[in-house]
Every structure is written in C-alpha cells, then in structure tokens.
Amino acid sequence: MRQLFRVFIPGNLIVLILSEVVLTLLCYFAGLWLVSTFLNPSMVLSVYILDEGGLIQVMLAAGCLILGLYFQNLYSEIRVKSSALLVQQTCLVIGLGFLVQALFAYIRQPGLSLPRWAMICGSLLALIVIPGWRVIYSRVILKALGSQRVLFLGAAAVSQEIAAHLVARPEIGMSVLGYIDDAGDSVELPGGKMIGRIQDLTSVAQTLKPDLVVVGMTERRRELPMSEMLRLRFAGVRFEEAAVTFEAAFGRVSTRQMQPSRLVFSSDLGPRKGSLF
C-alpha cells in the first residue's frame, strides 16, 4: 500500500496504471510511425515528435484513454470477469478519445490533435494491447507480484468486514491467513476461519509467518498480549489497528471504529483559521 494525497493506493494498482500509461503512449507512437512509413513518407518522425508538437498530441491522446479507463471503473476492479465486456468498455473509452480529438478540431486547435490516420492506427493497437495486457496482468502478474499475508488478532465485526473485502478484492494485495480469538476453534468466519486462541499468538505467528497482524478485539475488557506482540514486533511482524487497515482497504473511515480521541487530536477537523474572526 502507498499513500498518495492521503489516499491509500495498492502497489499492484500503481504498477498497472504505470504500465498502461507506457503501453498507451507506445500505441500512439506506433500509430505515428505507421503513418510516416506507409501513408506520408515525407514526414520525418523525430522532427514531428520533437519540433512539431507530436509529443503533446500523443500525450493528450493517451491521457484521454487513461482517464476513460478510470471513469469506466477499470481501476477499481482489476480482475477480468468477461473479456467481451472488457473489449466493449475499451471501445467506449476509445470513442471518448475520438470525441476529444473532434473537439480540438471544432475549437480550431488542430495542433493538439493527432493526424487522423495516426489516431486510427494507434487506437486500433490500443484496442488490442490494453485488453490483452489487462487479461495477462489479472491472471499472471498479480500472482507473480505476491500479496501481503494478514493475520487477524480478534474477530470483531470490523475485522470480519475487512477480511471479506480482502478476499473479494485480491488486487489490493493482501491475503487472509485467518483469525486468532477466544471465541472458539475452527469456526468459519467471513474471509477465513478461527485458527487459534489469543494465547497461541506466538506459535501461530511462527508457523504462518504473517507480514501484518490486524488487531480488532471483540471487547476491550481483555488485555492484549503486549509482551508477545512486542517480541513479534522485534522479529519483524508489523501490527496495525483494524481501523487503519479498514481505511487502507476501503478508502474510507470506519464509523464503527471512530473513537472520540481520533477526532480530538485530528489536524483536519474543525474550522480553518481563515474562517475565524
């Protein structure tokens, strides 16, 4: 997970966006190359890109396609459930790109739009490359990148909600190992099952080797095993409150986990200085 402008973004998603930006740029550069090679041999490609505004034209065309993918929610759901639906959505995105190109011509800004055949060739390439890459990424690259192994200490409702969400959204990059709680052994819960009691924390952690332990106790009357948690922390296991993990996974704050102290000590709450008089 990476935090950008106070928003948690999965590392897998960052890799996908950057890769599709590069692929889209290459598609439209390839469109310009095809035009300069077969349709307009008098065009010197390097001169056109560097001195005649070709670079800006390619960046605008690629930017429209990436924005279109975003507005089609293709970055909120990475997994490919239907190849036909993915191609259809990509066609809609490319259609948006052509509308933007037509808008540039309508407002008499031809210097911002790609040559007609370069746009057509680049878009056809993108229609093949982007869905193909998305299928490869969702089925191969996501597995190769691996995921963060998460163990839940406590089976509170918020922990169960987080676990179910992580299982449904593997692109977040977190896999659920199970729960540790005194509620019972081998109980099936959303996203996983009960694999031990709180007193078994050290042995379970040594066996499963989690990257992150999310603390979400069902009640506060029972003290946390702080000595065991401290030893595991020194061993490299990271601990995190369920409220923090919820915000990273869902992109919003859990109101059920909102404590008054978080509001009191928050630097973002309250009137701004300019509004005080």
C-alpha positions as a Markdown table, in Angstrom:
| # | Residue | x | y | z |
|---|---|---|---|---|
| 1 | Met | 0.0 | 0.0 | 0.0 |
| 2 | Arg | 1.2 | 3.5 | -0.8 |
| 3 | Gln | -0.5 | 6.7 | 0.4 |
| 4 | Leu | -0.9 | 9.5 | -2.1 |
| 5 | Phe | -2.7 | 12.7 | -1.2 |
| 6 | Arg | -3.9 | 10.9 | 2.0 |
| 7 | Val | -5.5 | 8.1 | -0.1 |
| 8 | Phe | -4.2 | 4.5 | 0.2 |
| 9 | Ile | -3.4 | 3.0 | -3.2 |
| 10 | Pro | -2.4 | -0.6 | -3.6 |
| 11 | Gly | 1.0 | -1.2 | -5.1 |
| 12 | Asn | -0.5 | -3.6 | -7.6 |
| 13 | Leu | -2.7 | -0.8 | -8.9 |
| 14 | Ile | 0.2 | 1.6 | -9.2 |
| 15 | Val | 2.1 | -0.9 | -11.3 |
| 16 | Leu | -1.0 | -1.4 | -13.5 |
| 17 | Ile | -1.6 | 2.3 | -14.1 |
| 18 | Leu | 2.1 | 3.0 | -14.9 |
| 19 | Ser | 2.3 | 0.0 | -17.3 |
| 20 | Glu | -0.9 | 1.0 | -19.1 |
| 21 | Val | 0.3 | 4.6 | -19.5 |
| 22 | Val | 3.5 | 3.3 | -21.1 |
| 23 | Leu | 1.6 | 0.9 | -23.4 |
| 24 | Thr | -0.9 | 3.6 | -24.4 |
| 25 | Leu | 1.9 | 6.0 | -25.3 |
| 26 | Leu | 3.7 | 3.3 | -27.3 |
| 27 | Cys | 0.5 | 2.5 | -29.2 |
| 28 | Tyr | 0.1 | 6.1 | -30.4 |
| 29 | Phe | 3.8 | 6.5 | -31.1 |
| 30 | Ala | 3.4 | 3.3 | -33.2 |
| 31 | Gly | 0.4 | 4.9 | -35.0 |
| 32 | Leu | 2.6 | 7.9 | -35.9 |
| 33 | Trp | 5.3 | 5.6 | -37.1 |
| 34 | Leu | 2.9 | 3.7 | -39.4 |
| 35 | Val | 1.7 | 6.9 | -40.9 |
| 36 | Ser | 5.2 | 8.2 | -41.5 |
| 37 | Thr | 6.3 | 4.9 | -43.0 |
| 38 | Phe | 3.4 | 4.0 | -45.3 |
| 39 | Leu | 1.0 | 6.9 | -45.7 |
| 40 | Asn | 3.2 | 10.0 | -45.5 |
| 41 | Pro | 6.8 | 9.1 | -46.2 |
| 42 | Ser | 7.7 | 12.8 | -46.3 |
| 43 | Met | 7.0 | 13.1 | -42.5 |
| 44 | Val | 10.2 | 12.9 | -40.5 |
| 45 | Leu | 9.0 | 11.2 | -37.3 |
| 46 | Ser | 11.7 | 12.5 | -35.0 |
| 47 | Val | 11.2 | 16.1 | -36.2 |
| 48 | Tyr | 7.4 | 15.8 | -36.0 |
| 49 | Ile | 7.5 | 14.5 | -32.4 |
| 50 | Leu | 10.2 | 16.8 | -31.0 |
| 51 | Asp | 9.7 | 20.0 | -33.0 |
| 52 | Glu | 6.1 | 20.0 | -34.4 |
| 53 | Gly | 4.1 | 19.2 | -31.3 |
| 54 | Gly | 3.8 | 15.4 | -31.9 |
| 55 | Leu | 4.8 | 14.6 | -28.3 |
| 56 | Ile | 2.0 | 16.8 | -26.9 |
| 57 | Gln | -0.5 | 15.2 | -29.3 |
| 58 | Val | 0.4 | 11.7 | -28.2 |
| 59 | Met | 0.3 | 12.6 | -24.5 |
| 60 | Leu | -3.1 | 14.1 | -24.9 |
| 61 | Ala | -4.5 | 11.1 | -26.8 |
| 62 | Ala | -3.0 | 8.7 | -24.2 |
| 63 | Gly | -4.2 | 10.8 | -21.3 |
| 64 | Cys | -7.8 | 10.7 | -22.6 |
| 65 | Leu | -7.6 | 6.9 | -22.9 |
| 66 | Ile | -6.3 | 6.5 | -19.3 |
| 67 | Leu | -9.0 | 8.9 | -17.9 |
| 68 | Gly | -11.6 | 6.9 | -19.8 |
| 69 | Leu | -10.4 | 3.7 | -18.2 |
| 70 | Tyr | -10.7 | 5.4 | -14.9 |
| 71 | Phe | -14.2 | 6.6 | -15.5 |
| 72 | Gln | -15.2 | 3.1 | -16.6 |
| 73 | Asn | -14.1 | 1.9 | -13.2 |
| 74 | Leu | -11.4 | -0.3 | -14.7 |
| 75 | Tyr | -9.0 | 0.8 | -11.9 |
| 76 | Ser | -11.4 | 0.0 | -9.1 |
| 77 | Glu | -12.0 | -3.6 | -10.4 |
| 78 | Ile | -8.8 | -5.1 | -11.9 |
| 79 | Arg | -9.9 | -8.7 | -12.2 |
| 80 | Val | -11.2 | -9.5 | -15.7 |
| 81 | Lys | -14.6 | -11.3 | -15.3 |
| 82 | Ser | -15.5 | -11.1 | -19.0 |
| 83 | Ser | -13.2 | -10.5 | -21.9 |
| 84 | Ala | -16.1 | -9.4 | -24.1 |
| 85 | Leu | -17.1 | -6.8 | -21.5 |
| 86 | Leu | -13.6 | -5.5 | -21.2 |
| 87 | Val | -13.3 | -5.0 | -25.0 |
| 88 | Gln | -16.7 | -3.2 | -25.0 |
| 89 | Gln | -15.5 | -0.9 | -22.3 |
| 90 | Thr | -12.3 | -0.2 | -24.1 |
| 91 | Cys | -14.2 | 0.6 | -27.2 |
| 92 | Leu | -16.2 | 3.2 | -25.3 |
| 93 | Val | -13.0 | 4.7 | -23.9 |
| 94 | Ile | -11.5 | 5.0 | -27.4 |
| 95 | Gly | -14.7 | 6.6 | -28.6 |
| 96 | Leu | -14.3 | 9.2 | -25.9 |
| 97 | Gly | -10.8 | 9.8 | -27.2 |
| 98 | Phe | -12.1 | 10.4 | -30.8 |
| 99 | Leu | -14.7 | 12.9 | -29.4 |
| 100 | Val | -11.9 | 14.8 | -27.7 |
| 101 | Gln | -9.9 | 14.9 | -30.9 |
| 102 | Ala | -13.0 | 16.2 | -32.7 |
| 103 | Leu | -13.4 | 18.8 | -30.1 |
| 104 | Phe | -9.9 | 20.1 | -30.7 |
| 105 | Ala | -10.7 | 20.4 | -34.4 |
| 106 | Tyr | -14.1 | 22.2 | -33.6 |
| 107 | Ile | -12.4 | 24.8 | -31.4 |
| 108 | Arg | -9.8 | 25.3 | -34.1 |
| 109 | Gln | -6.9 | 23.8 | -32.2 |
| 110 | Pro | -5.6 | 21.3 | -34.7 |
| 111 | Gly | -2.1 | 21.4 | -33.1 |
| 112 | Leu | -3.5 | 19.5 | -30.2 |
| 113 | Ser | -4.9 | 16.6 | -32.1 |
| 114 | Leu | -3.1 | 13.7 | -33.8 |
| 115 | Pro | -3.2 | 13.2 | -37.5 |
| 116 | Arg | -6.4 | 11.3 | -38.5 |
| 117 | Trp | -4.7 | 8.0 | -39.5 |
| 118 | Ala | -2.2 | 8.1 | -36.6 |
| 119 | Met | -5.2 | 8.3 | -34.2 |
| 120 | Ile | -7.0 | 5.5 | -36.0 |
| 121 | Cys | -3.9 | 3.2 | -36.1 |
| 122 | Gly | -2.9 | 4.0 | -32.5 |
| 123 | Ser | -6.5 | 3.4 | -31.2 |
| 124 | Leu | -6.7 | 0.1 | -33.1 |
| 125 | Leu | -3.5 | -1.0 | -31.5 |
| 126 | Ala | -4.7 | 0.1 | -28.1 |
| 127 | Leu | -7.9 | -1.8 | -28.6 |
| 128 | Ile | -5.8 | -5.0 | -28.9 |
| 129 | Val | -3.0 | -4.2 | -26.5 |
| 130 | Ile | -4.9 | -2.8 | -23.4 |
| 131 | Pro | -7.4 | -5.7 | -23.1 |
| 132 | Gly | -4.7 | -8.3 | -23.8 |
| 133 | Trp | -2.4 | -6.7 | -21.2 |
| 134 | Arg | -5.3 | -6.5 | -18.6 |
| 135 | Val | -6.0 | -10.2 | -19.0 |
| 136 | Ile | -2.3 | -11.1 | -18.6 |
| 137 | Tyr | -2.0 | -8.8 | -15.6 |
| 138 | Ser | -5.0 | -10.1 | -13.8 |
| 139 | Arg | -4.2 | -13.8 | -14.4 |
| 140 | Val | -0.4 | -13.9 | -14.3 |
| 141 | Ile | 1.3 | -10.7 | -13.0 |
| 142 | Leu | -0.9 | -10.3 | -9.9 |
| 143 | Lys | 0.1 | -13.8 | -8.8 |
| 144 | Ala | 3.7 | -13.2 | -9.6 |
| 145 | Leu | 3.8 | -10.0 | -7.5 |
| 146 | Gly | 2.5 | -11.8 | -4.5 |
| 147 | Ser | 0.5 | -10.5 | -1.6 |
| 148 | Gln | 0.8 | -9.4 | 2.0 |
| 149 | Arg | -0.1 | -12.1 | 4.4 |
| 150 | Val | -2.6 | -10.8 | 7.0 |
| 151 | Leu | -3.5 | -12.4 | 10.4 |
| 152 | Phe | -6.4 | -11.0 | 12.4 |
| 153 | Leu | -6.0 | -10.8 | 16.2 |
| 154 | Gly | -9.6 | -10.7 | 17.3 |
| 155 | Ala | -12.7 | -11.4 | 15.4 |
| 156 | Ala | -14.6 | -8.2 | 15.8 |
| 157 | Ala | -17.2 | -7.2 | 13.2 |
| 158 | Val | -14.8 | -4.7 | 11.6 |
| 159 | Ser | -12.1 | -7.4 | 11.2 |
| 160 | Gln | -14.6 | -9.8 | 9.5 |
| 161 | Glu | -15.7 | -7.0 | 7.2 |
| 162 | Ile | -12.1 | -6.3 | 6.3 |
| 163 | Ala | -11.3 | -9.9 | 5.7 |
| 164 | Ala | -14.3 | -10.5 | 3.4 |
| 165 | His | -13.3 | -7.4 | 1.4 |
| 166 | Leu | -9.7 | -8.6 | 1.0 |
| 167 | Val | -10.9 | -12.0 | -0.2 |
| 168 | Ala | -13.2 | -10.3 | -2.7 |
| 169 | Arg | -10.6 | -7.9 | -3.9 |
| 170 | Pro | -7.3 | -9.7 | -4.4 |
| 171 | Glu | -5.9 | -6.8 | -6.4 |
| 172 | Ile | -5.5 | -5.0 | -3.0 |
| 173 | Gly | -2.5 | -7.3 | -2.4 |
| 174 | Met | -3.5 | -8.8 | 0.9 |
| 175 | Ser | -4.3 | -12.4 | 1.6 |
| 176 | Val | -6.1 | -13.5 | 4.8 |
| 177 | Leu | -4.5 | -16.2 | 6.9 |
| 178 | Gly | -7.2 | -16.4 | 9.5 |
| 179 | Tyr | -8.3 | -15.2 | 12.9 |
| 180 | Ile | -7.0 | -15.6 | 16.4 |
| 181 | Asp | -9.6 | -15.2 | 19.1 |
| 182 | Asp | -11.0 | -16.9 | 22.2 |
| 183 | Ala | -14.5 | -17.3 | 20.6 |
| 184 | Gly | -13.7 | -20.9 | 19.6 |
| 185 | Asp | -11.6 | -23.1 | 17.4 |
| 186 | Ser | -12.1 | -23.8 | 13.7 |
| 187 | Val | -15.1 | -21.5 | 13.4 |
| 188 | Glu | -15.7 | -20.4 | 9.8 |
| 189 | Leu | -15.8 | -16.6 | 9.5 |
| 190 | Pro | -16.0 | -14.2 | 6.5 |
| 191 | Gly | -12.8 | -14.4 | 4.6 |
| 192 | Gly | -11.2 | -17.1 | 6.8 |
| 193 | Lys | -11.6 | -19.3 | 9.9 |
| 194 | Met | -10.5 | -19.4 | 13.5 |
| 195 | Ile | -7.0 | -20.9 | 13.7 |
| 196 | Gly | -6.1 | -20.4 | 17.3 |
| 197 | Arg | -6.6 | -18.6 | 20.6 |
| 198 | Ile | -5.0 | -15.4 | 21.8 |
| 199 | Gln | -2.6 | -17.3 | 23.9 |
| 200 | Asp | -1.4 | -19.1 | 20.8 |
| 201 | Leu | -0.3 | -15.9 | 19.0 |
| 202 | Thr | 3.4 | -16.5 | 19.1 |
| 203 | Ser | 3.2 | -20.2 | 17.9 |
| 204 | Val | 0.7 | -19.3 | 15.1 |
| 205 | Ala | 2.8 | -16.4 | 14.0 |
| 206 | Gln | 5.9 | -18.6 | 13.9 |
| 207 | Thr | 4.1 | -21.2 | 11.9 |
| 208 | Leu | 2.2 | -18.9 | 9.4 |
| 209 | Lys | 4.8 | -16.1 | 9.3 |
| 210 | Pro | 2.3 | -13.2 | 8.7 |
| 211 | Asp | 3.5 | -9.9 | 7.3 |
| 212 | Leu | 0.8 | -8.0 | 9.2 |
| 213 | Val | -1.3 | -8.6 | 12.2 |
| 214 | Val | -4.5 | -6.6 | 12.3 |
| 215 | Val | -5.7 | -6.0 | 15.9 |
| 216 | Gly | -9.5 | -6.0 | 16.2 |
| 217 | Met | -10.7 | -7.3 | 19.5 |
| 218 | Thr | -14.4 | -8.0 | 20.1 |
| 219 | Glu | -14.1 | -6.4 | 23.5 |
| 220 | Arg | -11.6 | -4.2 | 25.3 |
| 221 | Arg | -12.0 | -5.8 | 28.7 |
| 222 | Arg | -9.4 | -8.4 | 27.8 |
| 223 | Glu | -5.9 | -7.1 | 27.8 |
| 224 | Leu | -3.8 | -7.5 | 24.7 |
| 225 | Pro | -0.8 | -9.9 | 24.9 |
| 226 | Met | 1.6 | -6.9 | 24.8 |
| 227 | Ser | 4.7 | -8.9 | 25.7 |
| 228 | Glu | 4.2 | -11.4 | 22.9 |
| 229 | Met | 3.3 | -8.6 | 20.5 |
| 230 | Leu | 6.4 | -6.8 | 21.4 |
| 231 | Arg | 8.6 | -9.8 | 20.8 |
| 232 | Leu | 6.9 | -10.4 | 17.4 |
| 233 | Arg | 7.4 | -6.8 | 16.5 |
| 234 | Phe | 11.1 | -7.0 | 17.1 |
| 235 | Ala | 11.1 | -10.2 | 15.0 |
| 236 | Gly | 9.8 | -8.2 | 12.1 |
| 237 | Val | 6.0 | -8.7 | 12.3 |
| 238 | Arg | 4.0 | -5.5 | 11.9 |
| 239 | Phe | 0.9 | -4.7 | 13.9 |
| 240 | Glu | -1.9 | -2.4 | 12.9 |
| 241 | Glu | -5.2 | -1.3 | 14.3 |
| 242 | Ala | -8.3 | -2.6 | 12.5 |
| 243 | Ala | -9.5 | 1.0 | 11.9 |
| 244 | Val | -6.2 | 1.8 | 10.0 |
| 245 | Thr | -6.5 | -1.4 | 7.9 |
| 246 | Phe | -10.1 | -0.6 | 7.1 |
| 247 | Glu | -9.3 | 2.8 | 5.8 |
| 248 | Ala | -6.5 | 1.4 | 3.6 |
| 249 | Ala | -8.7 | -1.4 | 2.2 |
| 250 | Phe | -11.9 | 0.6 | 1.7 |
| 251 | Gly | -10.6 | 4.1 | 1.1 |
| 252 | Arg | -12.9 | 5.5 | 3.8 |
| 253 | Val | -13.0 | 5.6 | 7.6 |
| 254 | Ser | -15.0 | 3.1 | 9.6 |
| 255 | Thr | -17.6 | 5.0 | 11.6 |
| 256 | Arg | -18.0 | 2.0 | 13.9 |
| 257 | Gln | -14.3 | 2.2 | 14.9 |
| 258 | Met | -14.3 | 6.0 | 15.2 |
| 259 | Gln | -13.0 | 7.0 | 18.6 |
| 260 | Pro | -13.6 | 10.5 | 20.1 |
| 261 | Ser | -9.9 | 10.8 | 20.7 |
| 262 | Arg | -9.2 | 10.5 | 17.0 |
| 263 | Leu | -11.4 | 13.4 | 16.3 |
| 264 | Val | -10.0 | 15.5 | 19.2 |
| 265 | Phe | -6.4 | 15.0 | 18.0 |
| 266 | Ser | -7.1 | 15.2 | 14.3 |
| 267 | Ser | -5.5 | 18.2 | 12.5 |
| 268 | Asp | -8.1 | 18.1 | 9.8 |
| 269 | Leu | -11.2 | 18.6 | 12.0 |
| 270 | Gly | -12.6 | 22.0 | 12.9 |
| 271 | Pro | -12.9 | 25.4 | 11.3 |
| 272 | Arg | -10.0 | 26.8 | 9.3 |
| 273 | Lys | -8.1 | 29.8 | 10.6 |
| 274 | Gly | -9.4 | 32.0 | 7.8 |
| 275 | Ser | -12.9 | 31.4 | 8.9 |
| 276 | Leu | -12.3 | 32.5 | 12.5 |
| 277 | Phe | -12.8 | 36.1 | 13.5 |
